[in-house]
Amino acid sequence: MRGILKLKPFYSEKIWGYEEWNLSTHRNGGSIVEGTDKTLVEVLGKELPILIKIIQANEALSVQVHPGDEYSRKYENDNGKTECWYILEAKEDAGLICGIKEGLNRDDFAKIIEEGKVEENLKRINVKQGDMIYIPAGTVHAIEGGLKILEIQQSSDVTYRMYDWGRDREMHIEKSLDVIDYEMKNHGGKIDNFTKLETPYFTVDKIIVDGSYEDNVTQEFHSYTVISGEGTITSKEGSIALKTEETVYITKDVTYKIEGKLELLKSYV
């Protein structure tokens, strides 16, 4: 199928809120192509390297870390998981965990976990609507409650929990300790004045449309998720309405026009 595909998310309820996988070809949950009863991977006949989701965090998620490609493929039969978070909604004084205190190594952090001192050795950052945070694989992180986030990530479903605020869920301590980037070599964190994020795995642009915007897919694909407003996207195959939090996938070599008053995140590899 060639053209613009509007997607219906795969919904997953969580103890802290929910996730909607707006664009997913992952085996653990596929988005559906609107107008069909088929998943995106069935329509395309291939898996995509990225996954786009909306996270509603009513309570804090666990303190966790994701492995890189080599470790994840060896132990989990999955990709590594580098990701980024765009803040859609945030309560007053909302925050995130992004990284651990400097100067710690594997032995140090193992002792910190054993002694129950994880919280006091984390880096917290305040966030507001419109912020973008980069979370490379190996970065210790957590989403606090009172946030809605648009996450763009490698297509992976691997998470290692090391601390869960007193909740009784499975932990992955040894694997966490294996994959933490103790020196923060990959430089995650908040991106000031975000308009573009280029990672080794995907690129994300913030696109503001007030009238019309035209483009052609010279990469393997383009994907857009609306972060505010509404409008339409049109190609020679027809026109599709766009509203906040909706996602479309556009195949290679398609020329298209977006019209209306809206802000979007454009993702491609």
N, C-alpha and C positions, 0 to 999 in steps of 0.2 A: 504494500500500500504506500502510495506516494502522496505527499501533501502535508496538511496540518491536521494533527490528531489531538482532539481534546480528551483529557484523561479524567477518570473517576478514581479517587484514592482508595487504597486498601486501608481499612480502619482497624486500629488495635487499641483496645482499652488497657490502661495501666493502673497500678495502685495509686499513682501520683497524678493521673490525668489521662491523656490519650495521645496517640500518634496517628497521623494520616500520611500514608506514603503516596504522595501525589504523582510521582514518577518513579516507578520501580519495575525492574525486570528480575529482581532477586527471587530465589526459590522460596524464601520465607514469607513472601507477600507481594503479589503483582498488582499494579494498577490496571484498570480496565479502560479500553478504548471506547469512548462514548459512541453510541449508535450501533455497537456490536455487543456480543456476549463473550468477547475474547480479551485475554490479557495483552498487555503491550508486547511482551516477549513472543506471544503466539502470533501477533500481527507482523512484527518485525522479523521474526525468525532468528533473532540473535539477542544476546544480553548486552546491556549498556554498561559503561564503566562508572556511571554515577547513579545516585539515588537522591531524590528530593522529598523531604518530609516536612510536615508541620507538627510541632510539639507543643501541646498545651500542658504546662507544668503548674498544677494547682498546689502541689507540694514539691519539695526538693527531690531531685533524682539522686541516685547514689553517686559517691565519689568513685570515679572510674578512670580507666585508661584504655586506649585502643592500640593494638599491635600494628606494625608495619607489614608490608607485603610478604617479606621473606618468612617471618615468624608465623603469620596467620596462615599462609599457604601450607607451611610444614605441619602445623598443629591443629588447624581448624578447617582446612579445605575451603578457604574463603579468601577474599582480598583483604589487604590491610584497610585501615579506616582513618584517613585524613578527612577533616570536615570543616565547615564554617557555619556560623550562626548569624542570621540577620534577625534583629529584635523587632517583632511585629507589634507586640503590646508589652508594657511593663508597669507594674505597680510602682508607687513612689519608693525610692531607695532600693530598687531591685538590684540584685547582684548575681554574680557567677563566680565559680572557682575556675581559675586558669593558671595551673602551675603549682609548684611547691617552692618552699624557701630555698635560697641559694646555699650551696656548699654541702648538700646531702648526697650520700651515695647509697648503694643498695643495702648495705649492712645498717646504715643509719636509719633508713626508712623502714626496714624490716623491724627494727627495735621500736620505732615510733608506732607502727601498727600494733605490735604486741603489747605496748604499754597504753594503748588507747588514746594516743596524743595526736591523732591525724588532724583534727580540726585546727589545732594551733600551728600546724606546719604547712598550711595551704595559703595560696595567694588568692585574695578576693578582689574583684573589680566591680565597681558600680556600672550599671548599664541603663540605657533609656531607649525608647522607640527610635529606630533608625540606625542604631549601632551595628557594626559588623565585627565579629570576633573570629579569628582564625585559630583552629585547633588541629595542629599537625599530629599524626600518629606519635604516641609516646608522651603526650601532654596530659598530665593529671587534670581532670576537670569535673565539674558538676553544674547543673542548672538548678538554681534555687526556685522556690515557689513564687507564683505571681507573674509568670512570664509566658508569652506565646512567641515561639521562635520558628523561623523558616530555616531548615537545615539542608545544606547541600554537601554531599559527601561522596566518597568512593562507594561503589555498590558492595556493601558488606553488612553483616549483621553480627559482628564480633564485638563484645564488650566484656572487659574484665573489671569486676567490682572489687574494691578494697575496703570500703567503708560505707555504711548505709544508714547513718543517723539513728541507730538503735532498732531498725527494722530487721526482722529475722528472714533474710534471704541468702541464697548461696553466694559465697565469696570466692574470689579467684586470686588469692594472695600471691602465690609463687609466680604465676604467670604475669600478674601485675608488676611484681618486682623485676621480672625479666625484661619487660618492655618499656618501663619508664625512661624517658629522656631526662636524666638527672641534671644534665648541663644545659637543658633547653636550647640545644643547638639549632632547632628548626624555627625558633623565634615566633611562637604563637602569641596571641593576644589581640587587643582591640586595635582596629585599623582606623586611624584618624582620617576624617573627611573622605569616607569610603565612596569611590565611584567604580573601582575595578580591583579585583583580587585575582592574581595569577598564582596557581599552585602547580606542583609537578603533575597533578592528576586532572585538573579542571580549571576553567576560568569563569569568573562571575562578574558581570557588568550590571551596574544600576542604570536603568533606562527610564527617563522621564519623558512622557508624551503629553503634549498640550496642543492638539491638532492632529498631526500625522507623523509617522516615522516609517521609513522604508528600508528594507535590507534584503540580502540574498544569502542563502546558506552555502558558504564556501567550505565550511568545516563538515564533519560527518553529520552533524545535526545542530539545531538550536532548540533550546527549551526556554519557555518564559513562564514565570509565576507572577501573578498580579499581587503586589503588596498594598496597593490602595487604588481606589477609583474603579472605573469601568469603561469599556469601549468595545471595539471589534478588531479582529485580525482577518485579513482577506488575502487570498491568493487566487489564481485562475480557476481553482477547483471550487471556490465559494467563500462565504464569509461566516465567521464564528464569533458569537458574543463572548466577552471576557468580563469576569467580575473578580472581586477581591478573593484571594487564596486559590483561584483556579489556575491550572497548569496546562500548557499545550506543548506538544513535541512536533518539530518541523523537520522533515526529511531533507537530505542533501539536494542542492541545486534548485530549491524552491525560492522564488521571489515573493515577498509578502509585504503588506502594509498594515500597520497598527494605527487605528484612529480612535480618538477620544481624549479623555483627561485621566491619565492613570500613571502609576509608577510600577515598574516591573523589575524583577531580577532575571537576567538573561544568562543561561548556563550553556557551556559548550566545552569540547575537548579538542 
